[in-house]
Amino acid sequence: MSIDGVRGDATEITVGQGVSLAKAISYRSIVGELCPGDEVLLNSTAVEKNLGTGGFHFVMANLSRFDPGEIGRGHIVKCRYTPVQQTVLAVEEEDNPSREALKSAQTLAGMPVVIGQLHSQLGPAAAAAKRLTHGRCRVAYVMTDSAALPIAFSRLVHELREKQIVDITITAGQAFGGEIEAVNVYTALLAAKAVAEADIAIVCPGPGNTGTGTAFGFSSIEQGEIVNAVNVLGGEAIAIARISFADPRPRHHGLSHHTLTALGRVALTKCNLVLPMMDQMRLFAVQEQIAHSGISYKHKVRVLDGKPGIVELQEKGVGMSSMGRGFEDDPEFFLSAAAAGGLAAEILKSR
């Protein structure tokens, strides 16, 4: 076994399996420290199933030495009732010095909250908010637990934090490893406002979204539920439209059925749905989808320029990739996320 790199809690390694080599990830908070040459026990499910984003081996235990990893200071258990359950000092706990600030927070007071469906939408949305406020806004990333649970798995988050495009991270529900831990999305959002003092929050899952091709069987259906949460808390909900003209699957062509379902059938309260400026015929096709779905009667649909967010990422050297496609392959996908971040900046500046 050799160590390739360390990224926060995550250690990337190369392991020998017989005569072959394979990539694996270990979390120090779960397994503890590794040393070159250690023998490790792997969970190889993702590799055997040929998964995309999560297609790594994961270290379950270090067989060369016993190191249980870090013991959390708090009493809130995440990954509950699994062999890797751990305690965190959640923002809601009595021992947390930020508890009083959270307790006194009853509203988001109109804070813009951008709600995505895929992890790859985080970068363009955050970058647009930063660029259009000339860097004078504080952006909090709230990671939900509908996909990857350890935030350290995300190379993107590590890069966005290093380059100050995202200012603070919050992990909600069973997700763990953020700079602030929260029991659910509601307290995560309140913590973004009252504890992290964020101006804009972006809520997205971690890497590894799940879809099944059925009407309701996809993890990003949570977008509609989060719209409701933002409105309950008095925030300004902004939904990222999942748009692609490169995805070969009919259900994701143009405006994805994931967006149509989450906003058309699950969201019970109003949000801003932002479309990017794009080829006129493609924009017309998406607007036709929206008209037939009834979304325009429930939500406010805006068209904004998404290019500022893309330029910001390019200038900062942050790559864009989703489903194996980059910006040149699928520009509307990334422009949509950037346009939503642009609306958050517009709302912030107007107040």
C-alpha positions in Angstrom: 0.0 0.0 0.0 1.2 3.5 -0.9 -0.2 6.9 0.0 -0.9 9.1 -2.9 -2.3 12.2 -1.2 -4.2 13.6 1.8 -7.2 15.9 1.4 -8.7 16.9 4.7 -10.1 13.7 6.3 -9.6 11.7 3.2 -6.4 9.8 2.4 -6.0 8.5 -1.2 -4.0 5.4 -1.5 -2.9 2.7 -4.0 -3.3 -0.8 -2.9 -2.0 -4.1 -4.3 -4.6 -6.8 -5.1 -2.7 -9.8 -6.1 -0.7 -8.7 -9.2 -2.8 -5.6 -9.9 -3.0 -2.2 -8.3 -6.2 -0.3 -7.4 -7.1 3.1 -6.0 -8.8 3.4 -2.6 -9.9 6.1 -0.1 -9.5 6.0 3.6 -11.1 8.4 6.1 -8.9 9.1 9.1 -11.9 9.9 11.3 -13.0 6.3 10.8 -9.9 4.2 10.2 -7.2 6.3 11.7 -3.7 7.0 10.2 -2.3 4.7 7.5 1.4 4.1 6.8 3.0 2.8 3.6 3.0 -1.0 3.6 0.0 -1.4 5.9 -2.4 -4.2 5.1 -6.0 -2.9 4.8 -9.5 -4.4 4.5 -11.4 -2.9 1.6 -15.1 -2.5 0.7 -15.0 -3.1 -3.0 -18.7 -2.8 -3.7 -18.5 0.4 -5.9 -15.7 -1.1 -8.1 -17.5 -4.4 -8.5 -20.7 -2.6 -9.5 -18.7 -0.3 -11.9 -20.2 2.8 -10.3 -19.2 6.2 -11.7 -18.5 9.0 -9.1 -18.1 6.6 -6.2 -16.1 4.0 -8.1 -13.4 3.5 -5.5 -12.4 0.9 -3.0 -12.9 2.2 0.5 -10.8 1.2 3.5 -12.8 -0.5 6.3 -10.0 -1.3 8.6 -6.2 -1.2 9.0 -5.2 -4.8 9.6 -1.6 -3.9 10.4 -2.4 -1.9 13.5 -5.4 -0.9 15.6 -6.3 2.8 15.3 -10.0 3.5 15.8 -9.7 7.0 14.4 -10.8 10.2 16.0 -13.4 10.0 18.7 -15.9 12.8 18.2 -16.4 15.3 21.0 -20.1 15.5 20.7 -23.1 13.2 21.3 -24.9 13.4 18.0 -24.2 10.1 16.1 -23.9 10.1 12.3 -23.9 7.0 10.1 -26.0 5.7 12.9 -26.2 1.9 13.6 -23.5 1.1 11.1 -19.9 -0.2 11.8 -18.6 3.3 11.0 -20.9 5.4 13.2 -19.2 8.3 14.9 -20.1 11.2 17.1 -19.9 14.8 16.1 -20.3 18.0 18.1 -23.4 19.3 16.3 -24.3 22.9 16.3 -27.5 22.1 18.1 -25.8 20.5 21.1 -25.6 22.1 24.6 -21.8 21.8 24.6 -21.4 23.7 21.3 -20.5 27.3 21.9 -22.6 28.3 18.8 -25.8 26.8 20.3 -27.1 30.0 21.7 -26.7 31.8 18.4 -28.6 29.0 16.7 -31.3 29.0 19.3 -32.0 32.7 18.9 -32.2 32.3 15.1 -35.8 32.0 14.0 -35.6 33.2 10.4 -33.3 33.4 7.4 -34.5 37.0 7.0 -34.7 36.7 3.2 -31.2 35.2 2.7 -30.9 33.8 -0.8 -30.6 30.0 -0.8 -29.6 28.3 -4.0 -30.8 24.7 -4.3 -29.1 22.3 -6.6 -29.7 18.7 -7.6 -26.2 17.5 -8.4 -22.8 18.1 -6.7 -21.3 19.5 -9.9 -23.7 22.5 -9.8 -22.0 23.8 -6.6 -18.9 25.3 -8.3 -20.7 27.5 -11.0 -23.3 28.7 -8.5 -20.8 29.8 -5.9 -18.4 31.3 -8.4 -21.2 33.4 -9.9 -22.2 34.7 -6.5 -18.6 35.6 -5.8 -17.9 37.3 -9.1 -21.1 39.4 -9.2 -20.5 40.7 -5.7 -16.8 41.3 -6.4 -16.0 38.8 -3.7 -17.9 40.7 -1.0 -20.3 37.9 -0.1 -19.8 35.0 2.3 -21.0 31.7 0.7 -21.9 28.7 2.8 -22.2 25.2 1.3 -24.8 23.0 2.9 -24.2 19.3 1.9 -27.2 17.1 2.3 -27.1 13.3 3.0 -28.8 12.1 -0.2 -25.6 11.1 -1.9 -22.0 10.8 -0.5 -21.9 11.2 3.3 -18.3 12.2 4.0 -17.7 15.7 2.6 -14.0 14.8 2.5 -14.8 12.6 -0.5 -15.3 15.7 -2.7 -12.2 17.0 -4.4 -14.3 19.9 -5.6 -15.2 21.2 -2.1 -11.6 21.0 -1.1 -10.6 23.1 -4.1 -13.4 25.6 -3.7 -12.5 26.2 -0.1 -8.8 26.6 -0.9 -9.6 29.1 -3.6 -12.1 31.0 -1.4 -15.1 30.4 -3.7 -16.9 28.7 -0.8 -16.2 30.2 2.6 -17.6 27.5 5.0 -19.1 24.0 4.8 -22.0 22.6 6.8 -23.0 18.9 6.7 -26.6 18.1 7.4 -28.4 14.9 8.5 -26.2 11.8 8.2 -23.6 13.7 6.1 -20.5 14.5 8.1 -17.1 16.3 8.1 -18.3 19.9 7.5 -16.9 22.7 9.5 -20.3 22.9 11.1 -22.4 19.7 11.7 -26.2 19.9 11.8 -28.9 17.5 12.6 -31.0 18.4 9.5 -31.4 20.9 6.7 -33.4 23.4 8.7 -30.8 23.8 11.4 -28.1 23.7 8.8 -29.6 26.7 7.0 -30.2 28.6 10.3 -26.5 27.9 11.2 -25.4 29.2 7.8 -27.2 32.5 8.7 -26.7 32.9 12.4 -23.4 31.0 13.1 -21.5 31.2 9.9 -22.8 34.7 9.1 -23.2 33.7 5.4 -24.8 36.0 2.9 -25.8 33.2 0.5 -26.3 29.5 1.1 -26.0 26.8 -1.6 -27.6 23.5 -0.8 -26.5 20.5 -2.9 -25.9 16.8 -2.3 -22.4 15.4 -2.2 -21.0 13.4 -5.2 -22.8 10.3 -6.3 -26.5 11.1 -7.1 -28.9 8.2 -7.5 -31.5 7.9 -10.2 -33.7 4.9 -11.2 -35.6 6.1 -14.3 -38.9 6.1 -12.3 -41.1 9.1 -11.6 -40.0 9.6 -7.9 -37.0 7.3 -7.5 -34.2 9.7 -7.5 -32.3 11.3 -4.7 -32.4 14.9 -6.0 -36.2 14.9 -5.5 -35.1 16.6 -2.2 -34.8 19.8 -4.1 -38.6 20.3 -3.8 -38.5 19.5 0.0 -35.6 22.0 0.5 -37.6 24.7 -1.3 -40.3 24.2 1.3 -37.8 24.3 4.1 -36.3 27.6 2.9 -39.8 29.2 2.7 -40.7 27.9 6.2 -37.6 29.7 7.5 -38.2 32.9 5.6 -35.5 32.6 3.0 -35.5 33.3 -0.7 -35.5 30.0 -2.5 -33.6 29.8 -5.9 -33.8 26.4 -7.7 -31.1 25.4 -10.2 -32.6 24.0 -13.3 -31.0 20.7 -14.5 -30.6 21.3 -18.2 -28.7 19.3 -20.7 -28.7 18.9 -24.5 -25.8 16.5 -24.4 -27.4 13.8 -22.2 -28.5 10.9 -24.4 -31.3 9.9 -22.1 -34.7 11.3 -23.2 -35.8 12.0 -19.6 -32.9 14.3 -19.1 -33.0 16.1 -22.5 -33.6 19.8 -22.2 -35.1 20.4 -18.7 -34.6 17.1 -16.8 -37.7 15.3 -15.4 -35.8 15.6 -12.0 -36.4 19.3 -12.0 -39.9 19.0 -13.4 -40.9 16.6 -10.7 -39.2 18.2 -7.8 -40.6 21.6 -8.5 -43.8 20.7 -10.2 -45.0 18.0 -7.8 -43.0 18.0 -4.6 -42.4 21.7 -3.9 -45.5 23.1 -2.2 -44.2 26.6 -1.9 -42.8 29.2 -4.3 -39.3 29.5 -5.6 -37.3 31.2 -8.3 -36.4 28.9 -11.2 -33.5 30.3 -13.2 -32.8 29.5 -16.8 -29.5 30.6 -18.4 -29.2 32.7 -21.6 -28.5 30.2 -24.3 -29.3 29.4 -27.9 -32.8 30.8 -28.7 -34.2 27.5 -30.0 -33.0 25.6 -26.9 -34.3 28.2 -24.6 -37.7 28.0 -26.3 -37.7 24.2 -26.0 -37.1 24.5 -22.2 -39.7 27.1 -21.8 -42.2 24.9 -23.6 -41.4 22.1 -21.2 -42.1 24.4 -18.3 -45.3 25.7 -19.8 -46.6 22.1 -20.2 -45.6 21.2 -16.6 -47.5 24.0 -14.9 -44.3 25.1 -13.1 -44.8 28.7 -14.3 -48.1 28.9 -12.4 -46.4 27.9 -9.1 -42.9 29.4 -9.4 -41.2 32.5 -10.8 -39.2 31.7 -13.9 -36.2 34.0 -14.7 -33.6 34.1 -17.5 -30.2 35.3 -16.5 -26.7 35.3 -17.9 -24.6 32.4 -16.5 -21.3 33.4 -18.1 -19.9 35.3 -15.1 -19.8 32.2 -13.0 -18.1 30.2 -15.7 -15.5 32.9 -16.3 -14.7 33.0 -12.6 -14.1 29.2 -12.4 -11.9 29.3 -15.5 -9.9 32.2 -14.2 -9.4 30.4 -10.9 -8.4 27.2 -12.7 -11.4 25.1 -11.3 -12.4 22.3 -13.7 -16.1 21.6 -14.5 -17.3 18.0 -14.9 -20.6 16.3 -14.6 -21.5 12.8 -15.9 -18.1 12.8 -17.6 -18.9 15.9 -19.6 -17.1 19.2 -19.3 -18.3 22.8 -20.1 -17.6 22.5 -23.8 -19.6 19.3 -24.0 -22.6 20.4 -22.1 -22.5 24.2 -21.5 -26.2 24.7 -20.6 -25.8 22.4 -17.6 -23.1 24.6 -16.0 -24.6 27.9 -17.2 -27.9 27.0 -15.4 -26.1 26.6 -12.0 -24.2 29.8 -12.6 -27.3 31.7 -13.5 -28.9 30.7 -10.2 -25.9 31.9 -8.3 -26.2 35.1 -10.3 -29.7 35.6 -9.1 -28.6 35.1 -5.5 -26.1 37.9 -6.0 -28.7 40.1 -7.6 -31.1 39.6 -4.6 -28.3 40.3 -2.2 -27.2 43.5 -3.8 -30.8 44.8 -4.0 -31.1 44.5 -0.2 
